[in-house]
Amino acid sequence: MAKGRESRIVHGPLALEIARFGTPLALGMALQTTFNLVDAYLIAQLPLGEVSAAVGAIGICDQVAALGTILCYGVSTAAGALLARRKGAGDERGVKNAAWQSMLIIGALSVVLAVVFGLGAGFVVRDLIGAKGDVADIATSYLHVAATGGFSIYFLLQLTSVQRSLGSAKTPVLLLVLANVLNVLLAILFIFGPGPAPAMFAWSLPLARALHVPRMGMVGAAWAAVVARSLVLLPNVIILVRRFDVFPARGSRHPDWREIRRIANIAWPASTQFFLRIAAMLFVNSLVARFFTTEADQTATVAMGLVFRLDTMALFIAMGWGSAAQTFVGQNLGANELPRARRSGWITVLYDIATNFGLIALVFTYGTAILHIFDNEPGPVAIALDYLEVVAPSYVALGTGIVLGNAMAGAGATRTTFAIDLAVILGVELPAGLLAVILFPESIRAVFQVVAITNVASAFAYAVVYARGRWTNALAPPAKSQRELSRYLD
């Protein structure tokens, strides 16, 4: 980061600088979800008999696949912290070791996740989540491809994170955008194959015939993502080798268990926290699938697939503002500007609330039209609209919790944020969800109300902990703990 920008973060007009720094991050995260919406739109262009089951299946699969991505995201975050510190200290050997050992961790996780979610796709979809009928069949096929090929996204995020940590900002973003653009183009080709296809995608039909690409339907979207990301891995590796020279010599590529433990100790709180959030979404999907669907009628699961996209939009926008809060809190604490650091979190929350008001207004004004883009069936759309009526207003609370959590992470209080999420899920969402289906077995709206209540409870818990301010001492432990922390970071 440039010295001038550092000065603005610590000394500039706080509200203005947070807006200047956070707006691009929030917009960037919103753009990332837009590519997912494009995938959903392409799937919605399948023949009417295929659409409903495909939409329900994609809602399940995206959440399951996100579990693996989040586990690996924590490793990338931890490795990035080590790389940046060692780069600044001129420790080239340490940079290479951290980069390589984190790659070994990602490789091991890729194998484990491929076995659990890829080879075990049928068990996960049918037995754990409770999906039924055509939704379960399609979700199993899709997840088998997506999870088995999950290494492509895990390594893509890791390689681009290494580049950012070593001082390159534009190149990794461009490579991620390239991967998403390739994904969309290949998805059109693989989903529709030689036809039939909507008129707007007619250009892909002769290409599919020439390349002998079969019509894969929804599963083609999974293949497109794996192939596109795998193709972009190559330029990432070339850049890391030629520009940054981060890979150690052949004799130094064995596992360094001390370094691996160091990375794991930094990674697990962030990974586990977001793992819990996605697991909570899957819990709600499981309740809906088990209590409000049958083998012949998966309308409710299809509806959850529709609203998941909008929930993800609110989540990712909050993560963008949260990244800004993390930067401002961390740097101002480092500069001993404690009051300014605390205010940074609250101001960023206000920006996220303003953004969410816009998103909520969009949902209530154009919700029906947006949902019809992805599914024209009246049943799923009606349930989805009921969900949004109950849950969308709580996006304000959802964002508040995420932004304040990221702000506390800027002080190193990742274990505190993990404890808050765990308490809310186990103390509020889990019992309230089970009570809802027991006391109101005919009311799916009761399950939706549990989601909204959980969001509000999370915001309240984070606000109380943040206001007390003890999280600011996370990086100033007693001398013994400080020495232990140094072993993780030095």
N, C-alpha and C positions, 0 to 999 in steps of 0.2 A: 504494500500500500504506500502511496506517495506521502511524503512528509506533510504536504499541505493539507491533504485530506485528513491525516491523523490529527492535525491541529484543529481542524473544523469539528471533528468528532468530540474532542475534549474541550474546546474553547468556543466554538461557534454558537450561533443562536440554536438552542437545542431542538425546538419544534421544527424549525426550517431544515436543519441538517438531517434529522430523522426522516423527514418527508423526502428530501433529496436522495438519501441513501436507500431508504426502504421501498420507495415506489417501484423502481426497476426490478427489485427482487420479487415483490408481490406480483407484478405483471409477468415476470418470467415464470413464476410458478403457475400462474393462471394459464400461460401459453402451453406449459407442459401438459396440463390436464386437457387442453384443447385437442392435442393430438390423440388422446384417449377417446375424446368425444367423436373424433373423426372415425376411429375404428368402430365405435358403436353405431355411428351413422351408416357405415358401409354394411355392417351386419344387418341393420334394419332394412336394407334394400334387397335382402333375400326374398324369395317367394313367400307369400302370406303364411303358408303352412309351416315354414321353417322359422319365422321371425320370433314368435313368442318364446319358444323353447330356447332359442339362441340367446335372446336378451336375458332370460333368467339365468342361463348357464354362465354368461360372461360376467354377471354380477358376482356370482360365487367364485369363479376362477380368478378374477382380478384380485379379490381379497386374499385368497389363499396364496397366490403368487407374490403378493405384497409382503407376506410374512418372511419369505426368503430374502427379498430385496432389503427389508429393514434390518435383518440380522447382518447382512453384509455391509449395509450402510454404516453401522456402528464401527465396523472394522476400518472402513475407509476414513471415517472421522478421526478415529484414534491414530491411524497411520499418518493422516494429514497433520495432526498436531505435532507428532514427533518429527516429521520431515521438515516442517517449517522452522521448528526450533533449531534443529541440527544444521539446516541450510544457513540460517543466520549466524551460527557459530562457526561456520566453515568446516564442519565435520563431514567430509565427503564419504568416508567409510561408514559413518553412522547413517547417513542418508541412504546409501546403497543397502545397508543391512535392514533398515526399517521398511524400505520399499519391497525388497525381496521377501522378507518374512511375512509381510502382510499379503503378498501374492500367494504364498504357500497356504496361509489361512483361508483366503478366498477360494483357492483350489480345493481344499479339504471340505469347506462348507458346500461347494458346488456339488461334490460327490454325494454328501450326506443328504442334501435337499433334493437332489435328483432321485435318490432312492425312496425317500419318505413321501414326497409329493408327486414325483413322476411315476415311478413304478407302483407306488401305493395310491394312485389317483382314485381308483374305484372305491377303496376303503374310506379315503378322506371325504369324497363327495357323498357317498351313500350312507356310510355308517356313522361318521363323525358329524357331518352337516345335516344329513337326513333328506337330501334331495331325492326326487322320485321321477319316474317316467322318462319322457324324452329329455327333460332338463338334465337329469342325472346322466343319461347316455352321452349327450353332447358335452357336458361339463367334464366328464371323465376323459373323453378323447382329447379335448382341448388342453386340459391340465397335464395330461401325459406328455404332450409335445412341449408346452410352455415351461413346465417344471424341469423336464429332462434337459431342455436347452437353456435353463436359467443361468448357466455359466456366462452366457453372452451379456446379459444385463449386469450381472455381478462384477465381471471384469471390466466392462465398459465404465461403470461408475467408479471403480477403483483406479483405473488408468487415468481418467480425467481428473479425479481428485488429487492424484500424485502431481499432475501437471500444475493444477492450481496452487498446491502447496509450495511448489518450487518457483512460483512467480509468473506463471502463464495463465492469463484469465480468458482472453478471447478465443484461443485455439480450442480448449476443451468445450466451450459453449458451442462453437461452430460445429465441432464433431458430434455433439449430442443432437443438434438440430439436423445435421446431415443424416444421422441414424433414424430420426423420426420421419424425415421426408422419405427416405428409402422404405421405411416401414409402410407408409401410406401407399406408395406406388406398388410395392410388392403385394400388399394386402388386396388391392384391387385385382391384381393379376391372379393371385392364388384363390381368393374367395370365389370369383366368378369363372375363372378358367376360360374355356372356349365358349361359354354361354350356358344359359341365357343370362343377360345382364341389363341393367337400366341403360337407356340411350346415352346418358352422359359418360358411361364407361365403355362405350362401343369400341374405342381405340385399343382397348386391351385384348379384345377377342382374337384378332388375327395374330397378335404377338403370342398369346397363350397357345394357339394352335401351332404356330411355328416352333415354339419351344417344347411342345408336348406337355404343357402344364395342365393337369386335370382340374376339374372343378371341385374344390375342397369344402366349400361352404364356410361355416364359422371357424373350423379347424385351420383353414388357410390363413386366418389372421394370426394364429399362434406361430405357424411356420414363417410368415412374413416378418414377425418381430424377431425371431431367432436368427434368421438369415441376415436381416438388415443390420442387427447389432454385431453379429459375427464379422460381417464385412468391414465395419468401422473399427473393429479391434486392431486390424493390421496397421492402418496409419497411426493409431495411438501408440502401438509398440515401436514403430519406426521413429516417431518423434521422441519417445522416451530414450531410445538407444542413441540416436544421432545428436539430439539437442541437449539432453540432460545426462546421458551416460549413467543411468541409475542402477543398471544391473551389475551385480558383482561378478568377478571372474569365476570360471567353472568350479574351481576348487573350494569356493566359498559359498556355494549354493545349498548347503545342507541346512536342515532346520536348526535354528538357534532358539532353544526352548526358553531361555531367559528373556529374549526379545519378544517371543511369542506371548509369554505370560504378561509382559509389560503392555503390549498392545491390547491383550484381552481385558486387563484390568481397567483400562481407559474406555474400552468399547462397550462393555456389557451393560452399563446403566442406560445409555442412549438407545441401544438396540432393544433392550428388554422393555423399555418404556413404550416405544412405538409398536413393538410386538403386541403389547397389552392392548393398545388402542385398536389395532386391526383385529385381534382376537375378540374384542368386545363387539365389533361390527359383525363378525362371524357368528357370535353368540345370538345376536338378534336375528340374523338370517336363519340360524338353526331353529329358533323358536317359531319363526314364520313357516319354515318348511315342514316342521314336525306337527304343528297344531292347526295350520290353516291351509294345507294342501293335501291332495290325494294323488294316487297314481294317475288318475284321469284328469285332474285339474290342478295345474301348477300356476294358476293366475297370480297368486300372492307372491310367489318367488320371482315371477317375471317382473312384477311391480317393484320389488326390491332391487332388481337389476337396473331398473330405470332410474330410481332415486339415488342409487349409489354414486352415479356420475356427478350429481349436483352436490352431494355430501362431500365428495372428493375435492370439488372446486373450492368449497369453503375451507376445507382442511388445508389444502395447498397454499391458498392465499394467506391464511394465518401463519403457515410455516415461513412464507416469504417475509412477512412483517416480523415474525419471531427471529429470523436470522439477523435482521437489522437491530432488534433489541439486544440480541446476544452480543453483537459487535460493540454497540454503544455502552452496554453495561460493563463488558470486559475491559475495554480500553479506559473507561473513566475510573473504574476501580483500580486499574494499574497506575493511573495518574493520581491516585488518592483523592479523587473527586466523588466522594461517597454520596452526597445529596443528589448530585447530577446523575450518578449512575442509577439511583432509585427512581428518579423522575423519568429516566429514559424508558423504563418498562411501562409506566402508566401512560405516557404520551403515545407510545407505540400502540398500546391497547386502544386508545381513542382513534387512531388512524385505521386500525383493523375494524373497529366497530363501524366507522363511517363507510368503509369498503363493503362490509357485510350488509349494511342498510341498502346499499345499491344492489347487491346480489339478491336480497330478500324481495326488494321491490320488483326486480326482474322476474323472480319466481312467481310472485302473486299476479303480476300483470300478464306475463307471457308463458306461465307454467304449462298450460294445456297445449299451446302450440309447440313448445319445446319438447314435451313428452311425445307428441304425435310425430315428431321427426324420427323418433326411434322405434315407435310401435303405434300402429293405428287401431289396435284392438281396444274397445271401450273398457273392458274389464280391468286389465292391468293399469290403464291410465287413470281410471277412477280411484283405485287403491293408492296409486302413486300420488295423486293430488291430495288424498286424505292424509297421507304421510307428510307431505310438504306443508300442509296447513298446520299440522301439529308441530313438526320438527324444525322447519325453516326459520321461524323466529328465534329458536335457540342457537342458530349459527353465531349470533352475537356472543353468547356464553361460551360456545365451543372455541371461538377465536380467542376470547379473553384468556382461557386456560392455557391454550397453546402458546400464545405470545408471552405470558408471564412465566411459563415453564422454560421457554427458550431464554428469557432474560436471566433467570436463575442459573441456567446452564452456562451463561457467560461468566458467572462467578465460580464455576466449577461444581455447582451443587446438583450434579446429575443424580446422585443417590436420593436427594430430597425429592426431586421431581418424580423419580420412579416410585418412591413410597407414596406420594400423593395419588398417582394414577392407580396404583395397586389398591389403595384404601377405597377409592371411589368405585372401582369396578367390583371389588369383593364386598364392599359395604353397602353399595347402592344399586348398581345395575344388575348384578347377579340375583340377589334376593328379590328385588322389585320385578325383574323379568319373570322369574318363576312364579311369584304371587299373581302377576297379571294373567298368565295363562291358566292358573288354577282357579282364581276367583272370577275371572271373566273369560271363560273358554270360547265364547262366541264373538268376542270383541278384539279384532286385530288392532283397533285404535288404541287399546290399552297398552299394547306392546310399543306402539309409536310414542305414547306419552312417557313410557319408561326411558326412551332414547332422549327426549327433551329434558326430562328430570335429571338424567345423568349429566348432560351437558351443563345444566345450571349448577348442579352440585360440584362439578369439577371447577367451574369458574369461581364459585364461592371459596372452595378449599384453597385454590391457588392464590386468590386475592388476600385471604387471611394470612397465609404463610408469607407471601411477598410483603405485606404491610408490616409484619413483625420484624422483618429485616435481618434475621439471624443467618439467612443464606449468604449474606455478603462476607461471612467469615469462612466460607468453604475453602478458600485458598490460603488461609492463615491458621493452620492447625498447630498444635503443640510441636515442640522441637522434634520429638521422636517421629510423629506422623509426617512432619515436614521432610525428614530424611527419607521416609518410605516413599513419599510422593516424588522426591527427587529421583529415586531409582526408576520411577515410571517415565519421567520426562527427560532426564538427562541423557 
